[in-house]
Amino acid sequence: MALATLRHVTADVRRLPERGFEFSTLAVRNSIHAELLRLAGAAPKEGGAAVLSPGPSLSEIANRISTHREAASREISRLASIGLLRREGANLKITDLEKLAGLVHEAEGG
């Protein structure tokens, strides 16, 4: 149990510089994109898509990037309207991981 906890904490600490960069430089919209990609990293993949099961709530997404639920709601709705996200019951499907990664890369100046 202690070893598993240490591994988890170590992984979190290693991600801090990346998250700090995102928090200080990216707009809320792009922070949401980056967080969705981070969550998709551990999710099952289907071709170029990933299924978050169960999908995070709007409040969870907002809390993870230190914004309010309404901002998360607007961006999730926008991503759904352009076909990058789809709710499937309790799951959230990211339909095009490559395109979402491109949005983050652009925002980072790449």
C-alpha positions as CSV (number, residue, x, y, z in Angstrom):
1,M,0.0,0.0,0.0
2,A,2.8,2.4,0.9
3,L,4.7,1.7,-2.3
4,A,1.6,2.3,-4.4
5,T,1.0,5.6,-2.6
6,L,4.5,6.7,-3.2
7,R,4.3,5.8,-6.9
8,H,1.1,7.8,-7.2
9,V,2.5,10.9,-5.4
10,T,5.7,10.7,-7.4
11,A,3.8,10.7,-10.7
12,D,1.8,13.7,-9.5
13,V,4.9,15.6,-8.6
14,R,6.4,14.9,-12.0
15,R,3.4,16.3,-13.7
16,L,3.5,19.6,-11.7
17,P,5.7,21.6,-14.0
18,E,3.6,20.8,-17.0
19,R,0.4,21.7,-15.2
20,G,1.9,24.9,-13.9
21,F,2.9,25.9,-17.4
22,E,-0.6,25.2,-18.6
23,F,-2.2,27.1,-15.7
24,S,-0.1,30.2,-16.3
25,T,0.0,30.3,-20.0
26,L,-3.1,28.6,-21.6
27,A,-6.6,30.1,-21.9
28,V,-9.3,28.1,-20.1
29,R,-10.4,26.6,-23.4
30,N,-7.0,25.2,-24.0
31,S,-6.5,24.0,-20.4
32,I,-9.7,22.0,-20.8
33,H,-8.3,20.5,-24.0
34,A,-5.1,19.6,-22.3
35,E,-6.9,18.1,-19.3
36,L,-9.1,15.9,-21.6
37,L,-6.0,14.6,-23.3
38,R,-4.4,13.9,-19.9
39,L,-7.5,11.9,-18.9
40,A,-7.6,10.1,-22.3
41,G,-4.0,8.9,-21.6
42,A,-5.3,6.3,-19.2
43,A,-8.5,5.5,-21.1
44,P,-9.2,2.6,-23.5
45,K,-8.5,3.6,-27.1
46,E,-10.7,2.8,-30.1
47,G,-8.7,3.8,-33.2
48,G,-8.1,7.6,-32.9
49,A,-10.7,7.9,-30.1
50,A,-10.8,7.4,-26.4
51,V,-13.6,6.6,-24.0
52,L,-13.6,8.1,-20.5
53,S,-15.6,5.8,-18.4
54,P,-17.3,7.2,-16.4
55,G,-16.9,10.6,-18.0
56,P,-15.9,13.4,-15.7
57,S,-18.7,15.9,-14.7
58,L,-18.4,19.5,-15.7
59,S,-17.6,20.4,-12.1
60,E,-14.8,17.8,-12.0
61,I,-13.2,19.2,-15.2
62,A,-13.6,22.8,-13.9
63,N,-12.0,21.9,-10.6
64,R,-9.1,20.1,-12.2
65,I,-8.1,23.3,-14.1
66,S,-9.2,25.8,-11.5
67,T,-12.0,27.4,-13.3
68,H,-15.8,27.5,-12.9
69,R,-18.3,25.0,-14.2
70,E,-19.9,27.4,-16.7
71,A,-16.6,27.9,-18.5
72,A,-16.2,24.1,-18.7
73,S,-19.8,23.7,-19.9
74,R,-19.3,26.2,-22.7
75,E,-16.1,24.6,-24.0
76,I,-17.4,21.0,-23.7
77,S,-20.5,22.0,-25.6
78,R,-18.4,23.7,-28.3
79,L,-16.2,20.6,-28.6
80,A,-19.4,18.5,-28.9
81,S,-20.8,20.8,-31.6
82,I,-17.7,20.4,-33.8
83,G,-17.7,16.6,-33.3
84,L,-14.6,16.2,-31.0
85,L,-16.6,15.0,-28.0
86,R,-19.8,12.9,-27.5
87,R,-21.6,11.8,-24.3
88,E,-22.5,8.2,-24.4
89,G,-24.6,7.6,-21.3
90,A,-22.2,8.1,-18.3
91,N,-19.2,8.0,-20.6
92,L,-17.5,10.8,-22.5
93,K,-16.0,9.8,-25.9
94,I,-13.2,11.9,-27.4
95,T,-13.7,11.2,-31.1
96,D,-10.4,12.5,-32.5
97,L,-7.4,12.5,-30.1
98,E,-5.1,13.8,-32.8
99,K,-7.2,16.9,-33.6
100,L,-7.6,17.6,-29.8
101,A,-3.8,17.3,-29.4
102,G,-3.3,19.7,-32.3
103,L,-5.5,22.3,-30.6
104,V,-3.3,22.0,-27.5
105,H,-0.1,22.1,-29.5
106,E,-1.3,25.3,-31.4
107,A,-2.1,27.0,-28.1
108,E,1.3,26.2,-26.7
109,G,2.9,28.0,-29.7
110,G,3.9,24.9,-31.6
